[in-house]
Amino acid sequence: MINRRAFLNQFSLLSGSVAVGLGGIQLRAFAHPLLLDVQSTNGKVLVLVQLTGGNDGLNTLIPFEDSLYYNSRPQIAIPKAQVLRLDNNMGFHPSMGSFKELYEGGKMKIMQSVGYENQNRSHFRSTDIWLSASNSDEFLFDGWLGRFLSHSFPEFPSQSPKHPMAIELGSTESMLLQSPTGPTSIAFDTPNAFFQLVSGSMADNDPPPATLAGDELKYLKQIAANSIKYANVIKSTADKVQNKVTYPNTSLGRQLSIVADLVAGGMETPVYLTTIGGFDTHAQQLPAHANLLKTLTEAIAAFQKDIELLGIADKVALMTFSEFGRRVKENGSAGTDHGSAAPMFIIGQTVKSGTLGKNPSLTDLDNNGDIKHQHDFKSVYSTILQDYFGLAKNDAKGILNKDFEKYSIFRNVKAPKPSTNLIELVQNYPNPFSQTTKIEYNLTRKAEVRFVVMDMLGRELTSISQGLQDDGYYSFDFQDNNLADGIYLYSIQADDQRVTKRMMIVR
């Protein structure tokens, strides 16, 4: 049976362009979101700014009293006199005056040396690790925020949508917002462009033919109809208000201005993803990196001022992240090569201002001569899920597949909502697998349990009744030689609840 990914790929080839689908609507604009209830995420909005390429943390947050910093970077170190000092040992790059104001204004948490064990230095692999919240030796196929959204809105994807579950500003669909049962986001450049793209389009309600691709065509018809509906919702929301500040005329400035517009207009979307590229500074780093940091910080500062003037700052937090930092030592091209840990910045009115951690040690390095991480990025995610979005500890554990410590990032943290989880399903291991994989789950009370394997359209392929089970931990080995290579959904169903994850078979 052809799977949905293969069908979409073949469909795009038949149409003559990888970006064109039914009725001329771009496939990247399609999504399959949920019926929104803003209270499911405490009414909070998280805005992410992805710094693609690997930002140089040492020239962003500078240990200006450490002689090893200057010895390691004779050409590209920032002179001590130019550093924007935050204390007696640390300061911002001179292009980051806007961030200094936010920090001193009590609206920024600096997380020093964030990373993970066994750092991968491939852009693609390390990005996947950050987006999926996996370990470096673990392969997941959905994003941590996609899993969060799927958890918060369990009717996904069957309910009729109201507002997009997540919005991506740009032309690509990120793994970050992939859930076990499909994408949760709409991707577009501007509300007007998205509206014009589908303006005049009519939903095709004709029944699909009884062919091999009938179910896939039905899916495309459904997401095409959703795109038409969302175009109107997004445009009408954006038209309700106007930005209160003038943003920098940069790509990131335009992206963040749209986010502020939509949130202030009443969009109940809880997650927005924006991006700024160019951080892969292997050569002649000084001018390029300075411009990037200026672009980044001025756009974010404008956004923070705008949401304050629009009266929505108490419900919005922003977080930056990048796939890795850079090497401590500069290279022979006056640049830096792929490294490991680097600082993160979390910004907003509900953030506890200050610095968590200390300047990275430039003597106690890893085997590659890179900075050791002080903070696991998955602990940052766990803190956001629990202290910002209000999830119970067990629910956060289910999304991240493990317990992680929390950090002191947010002010006025409320007691979490009681967990409604009957099932805690651990990601199968190994994954991918060729013959056998272990399925592990925990029940919080007695329930009738069933294990189900489905294709990517949600059609049951294998079902195993586990019977009536008491509360507690269970595991078993799964093997099915009748399944072809590919990606599948698997779930544990207990009474009226179901938790679903993805697995891959490679033989």
C-alpha positions as CSV (number, residue, x, y, z in Angstrom):
1,M,0.0,0.0,0.0
2,I,1.4,3.4,-0.9
3,N,1.9,5.6,2.2
4,R,1.0,9.3,2.5
5,R,4.6,10.6,2.2
6,A,5.2,8.6,-1.0
7,F,1.9,9.7,-2.3
8,L,2.6,13.4,-1.7
9,N,6.0,13.0,-3.3
10,Q,4.5,11.3,-6.4
11,F,1.7,13.8,-6.6
12,S,4.0,16.7,-6.5
13,L,6.1,15.2,-9.3
14,L,3.0,14.6,-11.4
15,S,1.9,18.2,-10.9
16,G,5.2,19.5,-12.3
17,S,6.4,21.3,-9.1
18,V,7.2,20.1,-5.7
19,A,5.3,23.1,-4.2
20,V,2.0,22.9,-6.1
21,G,-0.9,20.6,-5.1
22,L,-4.6,20.6,-5.5
23,G,-6.2,23.6,-7.1
24,G,-2.8,25.4,-7.2
25,I,-2.6,25.5,-3.4
26,Q,0.9,24.9,-2.1
27,L,1.3,21.7,-0.2
28,R,3.5,23.4,2.3
29,A,0.6,25.5,3.4
30,F,-1.5,22.5,4.2
31,A,-2.0,21.3,7.8
32,H,-4.4,19.1,9.7
33,P,-4.9,21.1,12.9
34,L,-7.4,20.9,15.8
35,L,-10.4,22.5,17.3
36,L,-8.7,25.0,19.6
37,D,-9.5,25.7,23.2
38,V,-7.0,28.3,24.3
39,Q,-7.3,27.2,27.9
40,S,-5.7,23.9,27.0
41,T,-2.4,25.7,26.9
42,N,-3.2,28.2,29.7
43,G,-3.8,30.9,27.1
44,K,0.0,31.2,26.7
45,V,1.9,31.8,23.5
46,L,5.4,30.6,22.8
47,V,7.4,32.3,20.0
48,L,10.6,30.5,18.9
49,V,13.4,32.1,17.0
50,Q,15.7,29.5,15.4
51,L,19.2,30.6,14.6
52,T,20.1,28.3,11.8
53,G,23.8,27.4,11.1
54,G,25.1,27.3,14.7
55,N,25.5,30.5,16.6
56,D,29.0,31.4,18.1
57,G,28.2,31.6,21.8
58,L,31.6,32.9,22.8
59,N,31.3,36.0,20.6
60,T,27.7,36.5,21.7
61,L,28.1,36.3,25.4
62,I,31.7,37.2,26.0
63,P,33.9,36.2,29.0
64,F,36.0,39.3,28.7
65,E,38.2,38.6,31.7
66,D,39.3,35.2,30.5
67,S,42.7,35.4,28.8
68,L,42.2,32.0,27.1
69,Y,39.3,33.6,25.2
70,Y,41.7,36.1,23.6
71,N,44.5,33.6,23.2
72,S,42.2,31.2,21.4
73,R,40.8,33.9,19.1
74,P,43.6,36.3,18.1
75,Q,41.7,37.6,15.0
76,I,38.1,37.5,16.0
77,A,37.9,38.0,19.7
78,I,35.8,41.1,20.7
79,P,38.1,43.7,22.4
80,K,37.4,44.1,26.1
81,A,36.7,47.8,25.8
82,Q,33.9,47.1,23.3
83,V,32.0,44.5,25.3
84,L,28.6,45.6,26.7
85,R,29.2,44.5,30.2
86,L,26.5,42.8,32.3
87,D,28.8,42.1,35.3
88,N,32.5,41.9,36.1
89,N,33.1,38.8,33.9
90,M,30.5,38.7,31.2
91,G,29.0,40.9,28.5
92,F,27.2,41.1,25.2
93,H,28.7,41.6,21.8
94,P,28.7,45.4,21.0
95,S,26.0,44.9,18.3
96,M,23.6,43.6,21.0
97,G,22.6,46.9,22.8
98,S,18.9,46.0,22.4
99,F,19.4,42.8,24.4
100,K,21.3,44.6,27.1
101,E,18.3,46.9,27.6
102,L,16.0,43.9,27.8
103,Y,18.3,42.2,30.3
104,E,18.6,45.3,32.5
105,G,14.9,45.9,32.2
106,G,14.2,42.5,33.9
107,K,12.8,40.8,30.8
108,M,15.5,38.2,29.9
109,K,16.8,34.9,31.3
110,I,20.3,34.0,30.0
111,M,20.9,30.2,30.0
112,Q,24.7,29.6,29.9
113,S,26.2,26.7,27.9
114,V,23.1,24.8,26.8
115,G,23.6,21.6,24.9
116,Y,23.5,17.8,25.3
117,E,25.7,14.7,25.8
118,N,27.8,13.4,22.9
119,Q,27.3,16.5,20.7
120,N,26.7,15.8,17.1
121,R,28.3,18.4,14.8
122,S,26.2,17.8,11.7
123,H,23.8,20.7,11.0
124,F,21.1,18.3,9.9
125,R,21.4,15.7,12.7
126,S,21.9,18.2,15.5
127,T,19.0,20.2,14.3
128,D,16.8,17.1,14.4
129,I,18.0,16.4,17.9
130,W,17.0,19.9,19.1
131,L,13.7,19.8,17.3
132,S,12.7,16.3,18.4
133,A,14.2,16.5,21.9
134,S,15.9,13.2,21.4
135,N,19.2,11.9,22.7
136,S,22.2,12.0,20.4
137,D,21.9,8.3,19.7
138,E,18.1,8.3,19.4
139,F,16.0,8.9,16.3
140,L,12.5,10.4,16.6
141,F,10.3,11.5,13.8
142,D,8.2,14.2,15.4
143,G,8.9,17.4,17.3
144,W,8.6,18.0,21.0
145,L,6.1,20.8,20.4
146,G,4.2,18.7,17.9
147,R,3.9,16.1,20.7
148,F,2.8,18.7,23.2
149,L,0.1,20.0,20.8
150,S,-1.1,16.5,20.2
151,H,-1.3,15.9,23.9
152,S,-3.1,19.2,24.6
153,F,-5.7,18.6,21.9
154,P,-6.3,14.8,21.9
155,E,-9.0,14.9,19.2
156,F,-6.3,15.6,16.7
157,P,-6.8,15.2,13.8
158,S,-10.5,14.5,13.6
159,Q,-12.0,17.7,15.0
160,S,-13.1,20.5,12.8
161,P,-10.5,23.3,13.2
162,K,-11.0,26.8,14.6
163,H,-7.6,28.4,14.5
164,P,-4.2,26.9,13.4
165,M,-2.6,24.9,16.1
166,A,0.8,26.3,15.2
167,I,2.1,28.9,12.7
168,E,5.4,28.9,10.9
169,L,6.6,32.1,9.2
170,G,8.4,30.9,6.1
171,S,8.2,28.5,3.3
172,T,9.2,25.2,4.9
173,E,7.5,22.9,7.3
174,S,9.6,22.1,10.4
175,M,10.0,18.8,12.2
176,L,9.5,20.7,15.4
177,L,5.7,20.8,14.8
178,Q,5.2,17.3,13.5
179,S,3.1,15.2,15.8
180,P,2.8,11.4,15.9
181,T,-0.3,11.7,13.7
182,G,0.7,14.4,11.3
183,P,1.7,18.1,11.0
184,T,0.1,20.6,13.4
185,S,1.1,23.8,11.6
186,I,0.3,26.2,8.8
187,A,3.3,27.7,7.0
188,F,3.2,31.0,5.1
189,D,5.2,34.1,4.4
190,T,2.5,36.8,5.1
191,P,-1.2,36.6,5.8
192,N,-2.0,38.5,2.6
193,A,0.1,36.3,0.5
194,F,-1.5,33.2,2.0
195,F,-5.0,34.6,1.4
196,Q,-4.2,35.5,-2.2
197,L,-2.8,32.1,-2.7
198,V,-6.1,30.4,-2.0
199,S,-8.5,33.3,-2.8
200,G,-11.3,32.1,-5.0
201,S,-10.5,28.4,-4.4
202,M,-13.4,26.2,-3.7
203,A,-13.3,23.1,-1.5
204,D,-13.7,19.9,-3.6
205,N,-16.4,17.8,-1.9
206,D,-16.6,15.2,-4.6
207,P,-16.0,11.7,-3.2
208,P,-12.6,10.3,-4.1
209,P,-12.5,7.4,-6.6
210,A,-12.2,3.8,-5.3
211,T,-8.6,3.5,-6.3
212,L,-5.3,2.7,-4.6
213,A,-4.8,6.4,-3.9
214,G,-8.4,7.1,-2.8
215,D,-7.7,7.6,0.9
216,E,-4.7,9.8,0.1
217,L,-6.7,11.9,-2.3
218,K,-9.4,12.2,0.4
219,Y,-6.8,13.5,2.8
220,L,-5.5,16.1,0.3
221,K,-9.1,17.3,-0.3
222,Q,-9.6,17.7,3.5
223,I,-6.4,19.7,4.0
224,A,-7.0,21.8,1.0
225,A,-10.4,22.8,2.5
226,N,-8.7,23.5,5.8
227,S,-6.2,25.8,4.0
228,I,-9.0,27.8,2.4
229,K,-10.7,28.2,5.7
230,Y,-7.5,29.2,7.5
231,A,-6.6,31.8,4.9
232,N,-9.7,33.8,5.8
233,V,-9.2,33.3,9.6
234,I,-5.6,34.4,9.4
235,K,-6.2,37.4,7.2
236,S,-9.2,38.7,9.1
237,T,-7.3,38.3,12.4
238,A,-4.3,40.2,11.0
239,D,-6.5,43.0,9.7
240,K,-8.0,43.7,13.2
241,V,-5.0,45.5,14.6
242,Q,-1.8,47.3,13.6
243,N,1.7,47.1,15.0
244,K,2.4,49.9,17.5
245,V,6.1,50.1,16.6
246,T,8.2,50.2,13.5
247,Y,10.1,47.0,13.0
248,P,13.5,46.7,11.3
249,N,13.1,46.1,7.6
250,T,14.5,42.6,7.9
251,S,13.1,39.1,7.3
252,L,13.0,38.4,11.1
253,G,11.5,41.8,11.8
254,R,8.7,41.1,9.3
255,Q,8.1,37.6,10.8
256,L,7.9,38.9,14.4
257,S,5.6,41.8,13.3
258,I,3.2,39.3,11.9
259,V,3.3,37.2,15.1
260,A,2.5,40.3,17.2
261,D,-0.3,41.2,14.8
262,L,-2.0,37.8,14.9
263,V,-1.7,37.4,18.7
264,A,-3.1,40.9,19.4
265,G,-5.9,40.2,16.8
266,G,-7.1,37.3,18.9
267,M,-5.5,34.3,17.2
268,E,-5.5,31.4,19.7
269,T,-2.5,29.7,18.2
270,P,-0.2,28.8,21.1
271,V,3.1,28.2,19.1
272,Y,4.9,30.3,16.5
273,L,8.2,29.5,14.8
274,T,10.4,32.1,13.1
275,T,13.9,31.7,11.7
276,I,17.0,33.7,10.9
277,G,19.8,32.1,9.0
278,G,23.5,32.7,8.3
279,F,25.1,31.6,11.5
280,D,27.5,29.0,9.9
281,T,30.5,31.4,10.2
282,H,33.4,29.4,9.0
283,A,35.2,32.3,7.4
284,Q,35.6,36.1,8.0
285,Q,33.2,35.9,10.9
286,L,33.6,39.4,12.4
287,P,31.5,41.5,10.1
288,A,28.9,38.8,9.3
289,H,28.3,37.8,12.9
290,A,28.0,41.4,14.1
291,N,25.3,42.1,11.5
292,L,23.4,38.9,12.4
293,L,23.4,39.7,16.1
294,K,22.3,43.3,15.4
295,T,19.4,41.9,13.1
296,L,18.4,39.4,15.8
297,T,18.4,41.6,18.8
298,E,16.8,44.7,17.2
299,A,13.9,42.6,15.8
300,I,13.3,40.9,19.1
301,A,13.5,44.2,21.0
302,A,10.9,45.7,18.7
303,F,8.7,42.7,19.1
304,Q,8.8,42.9,22.9
305,K,8.0,46.6,22.9
306,D,5.2,46.0,20.4
307,I,3.5,43.3,22.4
308,E,3.7,45.5,25.5
309,L,2.0,48.4,23.7
310,L,-0.6,46.0,22.3
311,G,-1.4,44.8,25.8
312,I,-0.5,41.1,25.3
313,A,3.0,40.9,26.8
314,D,1.8,38.9,29.8
315,K,0.8,35.9,27.6
316,V,3.8,35.8,25.3
317,A,7.3,34.4,25.8
318,L,10.1,34.1,23.2
319,M,13.0,31.6,23.1
320,T,16.0,31.5,20.9
321,F,17.8,28.3,20.0
322,S,20.5,27.1,17.5
323,E,21.7,23.6,16.7
324,F,25.2,24.1,18.3
325,G,27.8,26.7,19.2
326,R,31.2,27.1,17.6
327,R,34.7,25.9,18.5
328,V,36.7,27.7,21.2
329,K,39.6,28.2,18.8
330,E,39.2,30.2,15.7
331,N,40.2,28.5,12.4
332,G,42.6,29.6,9.7
333,S,39.9,31.6,7.8
334,A,39.2,34.0,10.6
335,G,36.1,32.1,11.5
336,T,34.9,29.2,13.7
337,D,34.0,25.6,13.0
338,H,31.1,23.6,14.4
339,G,31.2,23.3,18.2
340,S,28.9,22.3,21.1
341,A,27.2,24.2,23.9
342,A,26.1,27.9,23.6
343,P,23.8,30.3,25.4
344,M,20.0,30.5,25.0
345,F,17.9,33.5,25.6
346,I,14.3,33.5,27.0
347,I,12.5,36.8,26.9
348,G,9.2,38.1,28.2
349,Q,7.4,39.9,31.1
350,T,6.8,36.6,32.9
351,V,10.5,35.6,32.8
352,K,12.8,35.8,35.8
353,S,15.6,38.1,34.6
354,G,19.2,37.0,35.3
355,T,21.8,34.5,34.3
356,L,21.6,30.8,35.0
357,G,25.0,29.3,35.0
358,K,28.5,30.7,34.8
359,N,30.9,31.6,32.0
360,P,32.0,28.4,30.2
361,S,35.3,26.9,31.3
362,L,37.9,27.3,28.5
363,T,40.3,24.8,30.3
364,D,37.9,22.0,31.0
365,L,36.9,21.1,27.5
366,D,35.5,17.9,25.9
367,N,37.6,15.6,23.8
368,N,37.1,17.8,20.7
369,G,38.3,20.9,22.4
370,D,34.7,22.2,22.8
371,I,32.7,23.8,25.6
372,K,31.0,21.3,27.9
373,H,27.3,21.9,28.4
374,Q,26.1,23.1,31.8
375,H,22.4,22.8,31.0
376,D,20.5,20.1,29.0
377,F,18.3,21.7,26.4
378,K,15.6,19.2,27.2
379,S,15.4,20.5,30.8
380,V,14.7,23.9,29.3
381,Y,11.8,22.3,27.3
382,S,10.5,20.5,30.4
383,T,10.5,23.8,32.3
384,I,8.5,25.5,29.5
385,L,6.0,22.6,29.4
386,Q,5.5,22.6,33.1
387,D,6.0,26.2,34.4
388,Y,4.8,28.1,31.3
389,F,2.2,25.9,29.7
390,G,1.1,24.4,33.0
391,L,1.5,20.7,32.3
392,A,1.8,18.2,35.1
393,K,5.2,16.5,35.6
394,N,4.0,13.2,34.2
395,D,2.5,14.8,31.1
396,A,5.8,16.6,30.4
397,K,7.6,13.3,30.9
398,G,5.3,11.6,28.4
399,I,6.1,14.3,25.8
400,L,9.9,14.3,26.4
401,N,10.1,10.5,27.1
402,K,12.0,11.1,30.4
403,D,12.0,13.2,33.5
404,F,14.2,16.2,33.4
405,E,15.0,18.7,36.1
406,K,13.3,22.1,35.9
407,Y,15.1,25.4,35.9
408,S,14.0,28.7,37.6
409,I,13.0,30.6,34.5
410,F,9.5,32.0,35.0
411,R,7.9,34.1,37.6
412,N,4.5,33.5,39.3
413,V,4.5,29.8,38.4
414,K,1.0,28.3,39.1
415,A,0.3,24.8,40.3
416,P,0.1,22.5,37.2
417,K,-3.1,21.2,35.9
418,P,-3.8,17.7,37.3
419,S,-2.6,15.0,34.9
420,T,-5.3,13.2,33.0
421,N,-2.9,10.6,31.7
422,L,-4.0,7.0,32.1
423,I,-1.1,5.9,29.9
424,E,2.6,6.9,29.8
425,L,4.1,5.5,26.6
426,V,7.8,5.4,26.2
427,Q,9.4,5.7,22.7
428,N,10.1,2.2,21.4
429,Y,13.8,1.1,21.4
430,P,15.6,0.5,19.2
431,N,14.1,2.9,16.7
432,P,14.6,2.4,13.7
433,F,14.6,-1.4,14.0
434,S,14.9,-4.4,11.7
435,Q,13.5,-7.3,13.6
436,T,12.4,-6.6,17.1
437,T,11.7,-3.5,19.2
438,K,10.7,-3.0,22.9
439,I,7.4,-1.4,23.7
440,E,7.2,0.1,27.2
441,Y,4.3,1.8,28.9
442,N,2.9,2.6,32.4
443,L,-0.7,2.6,33.5
444,T,-1.8,4.9,36.3
445,R,-4.9,2.7,37.0
446,K,-6.5,-0.6,36.0
447,A,-7.7,-0.6,32.4
448,E,-8.4,-2.8,29.4
449,V,-5.4,-2.4,27.1
450,R,-4.8,-2.9,23.4
451,F,-1.7,-2.4,21.3
452,V,-2.3,-1.2,17.8
453,V,0.0,-0.7,14.8
454,M,-1.3,1.6,12.0
455,D,-0.1,3.0,8.7
456,M,0.4,6.8,8.3
457,L,-3.3,7.1,7.4
458,G,-4.4,5.7,10.7
459,R,-5.5,2.4,9.3
460,E,-5.0,-0.6,11.7
461,L,-2.5,-3.2,10.5
462,T,-1.9,-5.1,13.7
463,S,-3.8,-5.3,16.9
464,I,-2.8,-7.2,20.1
465,S,-5.1,-7.3,23.1
466,Q,-3.2,-7.1,26.4
467,G,-6.3,-7.7,28.4
468,L,-7.3,-6.1,31.7
469,Q,-4.1,-4.8,33.4
470,D,-3.5,-3.3,36.8
471,D,-1.7,-0.1,37.3
472,G,2.0,-0.3,36.8
473,Y,4.9,-0.7,34.3
474,Y,4.7,-3.1,31.4
475,S,6.9,-4.0,28.5
476,F,7.0,-6.5,25.6
477,D,8.9,-7.1,22.4
478,F,7.1,-6.4,19.2
479,Q,8.0,-8.2,15.9
480,D,5.9,-8.4,12.8
481,N,7.7,-9.7,9.7
482,N,4.7,-8.9,7.5
483,L,5.3,-5.2,7.7
484,A,7.3,-3.6,4.9
485,D,10.1,-1.1,5.5
486,G,8.7,2.3,6.4
487,I,7.3,4.6,9.1
488,Y,4.3,3.4,11.2
489,L,2.2,4.7,14.0
490,Y,1.8,2.6,17.1
491,S,-0.4,3.2,20.1
492,I,-1.4,1.9,23.5
493,Q,-5.2,2.1,24.0
494,A,-6.4,1.9,27.6
495,D,-10.2,2.2,28.1
496,D,-11.1,5.5,26.3
497,Q,-7.6,6.9,26.1
498,R,-4.9,6.4,23.5
499,V,-1.2,7.5,23.2
500,T,0.4,7.3,19.8
501,K,4.1,7.4,18.7
502,R,6.0,6.7,15.5
503,M,8.4,3.9,14.7
504,M,10.5,3.0,11.7
505,I,11.2,-0.4,10.3
506,V,14.4,-0.8,8.2
507,R,15.5,-4.2,7.1
